[in-house]
Amino acid sequence: MANFLNGDVVIFTSLTLAGLFIGSFLNVVIHRGPAMWKLVDDDARVGDLVGPRSYCPDCKTQLPATSLIPLVSYLAQRGKCNQCGAAIPIRYLLVELGAAGVIASALLVFGLSWAALAASVFGWMLLALGVIDLETGYLPDAMTLPLIALGLGANAAGLFTPLPAAIIGAGLGYGAFRAIDMIFQRLRGREGLGQGDAKLLAAIGAFGGWTALPFVVFIGASATLAVVAAKRVTGGDVDSQSEIPFGPGLCLAGIIIVLFSTRFSIGP
């Protein structure tokens, strides 16, 4: 790990706090993006990424500036809307903390560098994609395709893994999942892995290279199976016909792989 904390604690702290505001914006993307991209038809998800100002989904009251301060406003309001008292989903707080955690981890691993910036953007996009898939069942092309381009661009600059390995990783990631899905459809008559999962794995392969893919699939599958097991233990309705989103597990795996790339032998 880069010994960044000894360099400048003020910069590290400031950028980590800025991550909370990035998380606040990611919550807007998560809430409004699926409807904006015509993936879902939900009257509660109105607006685009720049307006109107955030509002309570229950009473539709626009939030004052004091209610838009990440982390602080949630804790001060005790997780409730000041106007109607409706509970604010814990997801908002977790995404803000997650975004701050992503940039803090990237700075600790890569120091103040272009690699830290690229890893942070990658982690933020995966964080948003994972929650969107969890809530809607979709992994939007509007995010996965730019993520592939970002990964290839980052490795063209020599940040994480050699460019040929990144290109192979993107192609192999997409091709492997599409092949598995085609076989599953032939055997079971229904979709097993969505095209969004294939594009997401391609994006992770574009960042981490083809050698990272086995680790990604293993970690992603393990995380997904752990969630399924937890649901069954707690009495959740899960059977062989249930649609279990694989995206969140892959997103978690992608963040782990890139932030700890040297541990998985995918560094340049």
N, C-alpha and C positions, 0 to 999 in steps of 0.2 A: 504493500500500500504506500501511496505517496505520503510523505510526512508533511501534509498540508497544514495541519493545525498549528505546527510550530512556526509556519511562515506568516500567517495573518489570520488570527481568530476573528477579527472584525469582518473581513471579507467572507470567510466561511459562514459566519452567523448571518450576515446580511443576505447572502445568496440562498441560504436555507430558509430564511423567513420569506424571501421572494417566492420560494417554492410553494408556500401556502397560498399566495395569490394566483400562481399558476394553477394550483388545485381548484381554486374557486372558479377559474375560467373553464377548467376541464369539466366541472359540474354543469356549466352552461352547455358545453358540447354534448355531454351525456344526456342532458334533459331535452334539449331542442334539436340536436343533430338528427336523430332517427326520423322525426316528422319532417324536418327541413329537406332531408334527402329522400322523402317519399317511401321510407321503409315501413312506417307505421302510420295509422290514421288515429291520432289522439288529440282531441281538442285542448287537453291540458298542456300539450307541448308546443304552444304557439310561439312565434318569434324566430329570429335568426341569431347568429352569434354576436351581433352588435346591438340588438335592441328587440323589444323594449327592455327597460330595466327589469331586473329580477323581481319576481312577485311571489306571494304565497300561493301555491297551487290550490289551496282550499278556499280561501276567501278572496283571492285575486287582488289583494292589496299590494301595491308596489312597495318594495322594501326601502326604507330610508337608508342613507349612506352609513349610518351607524350599525345597521344590520347586515352590511356587506363586508365587514372586516373579518377575514378568515379566522377560524378557530375561536377568537375572542368573542365574536357575536354569538356563536353557537353556545359557548359556555355561559355567557352572561344571560342569555335567554333561556337557559336550561333546556335547550333542544326543542323550544316551542315558539310558535308565531306570537309576536307581541299583540297582534290585533285580534285573532280569533282563538288563540290557544292551541291550535292544531299542532301535532307533533311534527317536527322536522326530521325527515329520515336520517338515520345515523350515517348513511352513505355519504352525505355531504361532508361530514367531519372526517370520515375515513379517507376520502379522496384527497382532501386538503393535506392531511397528515402523510398520506402516501406520496403525494407529489413532492412534499418537503423532504421526505425520506429518500426519494430517488436522487435528487440533486445533491443531498448531503453525502450519500453513498458514492456517487460519481466523483465528487470532489476528493473524497478520502482515497479512492482507488486511483484516479487519474491526475489528481492535482488540478490546478487552474489551467486548463488546456482545452484545445478543440475537441479532444476525445471526451472530456467531461461534458462539454456542451452537447455533442452528438449523442452520448449515452443518456443524458438527461432527457433530450427530446424524444429519443427512442422509448425510454421508460415511461414518460408522460403519455405518449400515444398508446402504448400498450396498456397502461392503467385505464385510460378512457375506453379503449376497445374491449377490455375484459368486462368492465361494468356494463357497457352497452349490450354485449352479447348475453350477459347474465339477465338483464332486464327485458330485452326484446327478442333475443335469439338471432340477432343479425350482427355481422361484422362488415360494416360499410366499405365499399370500394373507395369511397372518398377519403378513407384513412389508410386502408391497407396498401393501396397502390402507391401513394406518395411515400409510404414507409419503405417499400421496396427500393424506390429511387433514392431515398435518403441513405439507406444502407449501402447501396452500390457506390453512391457518391462519397460517403465517408471512407470506404475502403479504397476507392480510387486515390484518396488522399493519404492512404497508408495508416489509418487510425486503429483498426482492430485486427484485420486479417488480410492476406494478400488478395488482390482483386479477382484473380482467377478462381480462388476458393470461394469467394463471395458469389460470383456468377454461378458456379456449379451449385452452391448452396441454395440459391434462389430457385434455380431450375429443378433441382432434385427435391427440394421441399414441396414445391407445387406438384410436380409430377408424381411423387410417391403417394401423396394424399388423394390425388385425383384417381390414381390407379386403384387404391384401396376402396374408394367410394364406388367406383364402377363395378368392382368385384362384389361388393356388398349389395349393391342394387340388383345385380344379376342373381345373387343367391337368395336375397330376402325380399326383393321387390319394392324396396323403399330406400331413401337416402340414408347413408350412415354418417358420412362426413360432408359438410357443406362446402361449396366452393370458397366461402369466406375463410374456412379453416385452412384450406390449401394455400390461399393467398397470404394468410397470416404466417404460416410456416415458411413460405417463400421469403417474406420480409425478414423473419428471424434468421433464415439462412443467409440472406443478403448482408446482414450485420455480422453474424458469427462464423460464416463459412460452413461448408458441408460437414466438416468434422464435428460441429456442434449439434447437428440434427439428432443423433441418437440420444444425447443427453436431454435435449429439449423434449423429445417425444416421451422419454422415460419419466422425467420430472412432471410434465404436463399430465400424463396418464395417471401417475401416482396421486397427484393432487386431486384430479377428477374422481378417481376411485375412492379416495378418502372422504370426499364430500358425499358421494353416493352411500358409502358405508355409514357415515354419520346420520344421513337422512333415514336410513333403514333402522338404525338403532333407536332413533327418536320417534319412530312411528310414521315417517314420511311415506307418501304414496309413490314408490319407485318400483318399476318392473321392467321387463325386457322391451316393452313398447314405449317406455318413457323417453322423451327427448332430453338428453343431458348435454348442455352446452360444453364443448371442449375448449372453446376460446379462452375462458378465464384461466384454465390450467396452463395453456400454451403461453399466455401473456406473462404469467408468473414465471414460467420457465425461461422465457426470453429475457426478462429483466435479470434473473439470476445469472444466466449464461454470459450476458454482455458485461455486467458489473464485475463478474469474477472470471473474466475471459482467460486470464493467465492460469487459473486453476484447471481449466478444461483444455489447455494446450491449443487455443485458437488464436492466440496473439500473433502479430507479425514476426 
